[in-house]
Amino acid sequence: MQGTENATMLLGRVLLSLLFLIGGTTKLLGPAATQAMFVKQGLPMVEAAWVLAVVVEVGGELAMLFGLFTRPVGLVLAIWCVATALIAHSNIAERAQEIQFFKNMGLIGGFLYVAAFGAGAWSLDAWRSRRRSGIMASNCRRASGSRAHLRNRSSRGLPSPEAG
């Protein structure tokens, strides 16, 4: 992948993360206000809803920002945007709610795109993949080197180490 594509994917992840990092941090720091808003929207178990909102918005967006478990996180965040659009922004007769509803639809598209194509080369997912590939290649080289060593021993008429 080209450097421009990687930079664009990173910028996209950063921009997708900003909204929920700010909102999630606000929810984290103001639990009473957030729970009162949930009561106003008619949600049951507002304490559990608050915990879920903080975990999804802060945890999910940090994972998205750093490109960690990006594909499943992108899917979770897309589902979260559907839920929040239907719960908090469904009164599209009101102009502000209509804007928020369609903002969520746009975010869903962005998160589905990330879920489909991943985080790109500048991410923890890519780093983990390269690291795993390097470890596997190293193990394969070691294993093939051991087999070659055993073949050399047998070709010289020496017993294999397992025979003794």
Protein Blocks (a to p, Z undefined) as FASTA:
>chain_A
ZZklmmmmmmmmmmmmmmmmmmmmmmmmmmmlmmmmmmmnopahkllmmmmmmmmmmmmm
mmmmnopaklmmmmmmmmmmmmmmmmmmmmmmbmklmmmmmmmmmmmmmmmmmmmnonoj
bbfklmmmmmmmmmmmmmmmmmmmmmmmmmmmmmnopacfklZZ
